[in-house]
Structures are given as C-alpha cells and as structure tokens.
Amino acid sequence: MIAKTIKRFYDKKEKKHRVVNEQFEVSAVRFKDINSTKFGKLVEEVKNEFPKHVGGGNYELSNGEKVKGKEKALAAEEELK
C-alpha cells in the first residue's frame, strides 16, 4: 500500500526522516506499526480511486486509458478488476 506522512517522523526501519506529504510503499503490518507509536497517527493510506474525472466529461482509468462519460468509465473500470 502507499502511505502518506501526516506528521514528520524518523523511520527507524528505513533509517530516514519522513517529511509531511511524503509518499512511500509500506506493508499493512508496517503501516500499523508506524501508527501505533506513542506519537499517534503518523501516516495515512493513499487510495487511488478510479475512474478519475479529468475534465470535459472525460475519465481516466487505472490502466491509463481515457473514456468519455461517467457510466462508460465506471463499467470499463469494473471490467479491469
């Protein structure tokens, strides 16, 4: 999963400082570990929601393809899953 830093912290496992809004790959277990410290919630999950509206009635699918119309985009994205 992709995590986004919401509070600056030192990542002991990776041996680096994480700054606010930094995004990085993390396992579900590591995500829970990071947020279970005495400092509270440090990261949040980044959810990639598709189809993404890109303007003018056009939508981008998770595979990068562009489709015109919300209903078509929703149906096409379902087929990709």
C-alpha positions as CSV (number, residue, x, y, z in Angstrom):
1,M,0.0,0.0,0.0
2,I,1.0,3.6,-0.4
3,A,1.3,5.6,2.8
4,K,1.5,9.4,3.1
5,T,3.2,11.1,6.0
6,I,0.9,13.4,8.0
7,K,3.4,14.2,10.8
8,R,7.2,14.4,10.4
9,F,9.0,11.4,12.0
10,Y,12.1,9.3,11.9
11,D,11.5,5.9,10.2
12,K,13.8,3.6,12.3
13,K,13.4,0.7,9.9
14,E,14.4,2.6,6.8
15,K,16.8,4.9,8.8
16,K,15.5,8.1,7.3
17,H,13.4,11.1,8.2
18,R,9.9,11.2,6.7
19,V,8.6,14.7,5.9
20,V,4.9,15.7,5.7
21,N,3.2,14.7,2.5
22,E,5.9,12.2,1.6
23,Q,4.5,9.1,-0.1
24,F,6.2,5.7,0.2
25,E,5.4,2.0,-0.2
26,V,4.7,0.1,3.0
27,S,3.2,-3.2,4.0
28,A,0.0,-3.4,6.0
29,V,1.9,-4.6,9.1
30,R,4.4,-1.8,8.9
31,F,1.6,0.7,8.4
32,K,0.0,-0.4,11.7
33,D,3.4,-0.3,13.4
34,I,4.1,3.2,12.4
35,N,0.7,4.4,13.6
36,S,0.9,2.5,16.9
37,T,3.6,4.6,18.5
38,K,3.2,7.0,21.4
39,F,3.2,9.8,18.9
40,G,-0.2,8.9,17.5
41,K,-1.2,8.7,13.8
42,L,1.8,9.5,11.6
43,V,0.7,8.2,8.2
44,E,-2.5,7.7,6.3
45,E,-3.3,5.4,3.3
46,V,-3.4,6.9,-0.1
47,K,-6.3,5.5,-2.1
48,N,-6.1,5.7,-5.8
49,E,-9.7,6.0,-6.9
50,F,-10.5,5.3,-10.4
51,P,-12.0,6.3,-12.7
52,K,-10.6,9.8,-12.2
53,H,-12.5,12.8,-13.7
54,V,-10.1,14.7,-15.9
55,G,-12.5,17.3,-17.2
56,G,-14.9,17.7,-20.1
57,G,-16.8,14.5,-19.3
58,N,-13.6,12.5,-19.7
59,Y,-12.4,9.9,-17.2
60,E,-9.0,8.2,-16.8
61,L,-9.0,4.5,-15.9
62,S,-6.4,2.7,-13.7
63,N,-4.7,1.4,-16.9
64,G,-4.2,5.0,-18.2
65,E,-6.9,4.7,-20.9
66,K,-9.3,7.7,-21.3
67,V,-13.1,7.2,-21.6
68,K,-15.8,9.7,-22.3
69,G,-18.8,9.5,-20.0
70,K,-19.1,8.5,-16.4
71,E,-21.2,5.4,-16.9
72,K,-18.9,4.1,-19.6
73,A,-15.9,4.8,-17.3
74,L,-17.4,3.0,-14.4
75,A,-18.3,0.0,-16.5
76,A,-14.8,-0.1,-18.1
77,E,-13.1,0.2,-14.7
78,E,-15.2,-2.7,-13.4
79,E,-14.0,-4.9,-16.3
80,L,-10.4,-4.1,-15.4
81,K,-10.8,-5.6,-11.9
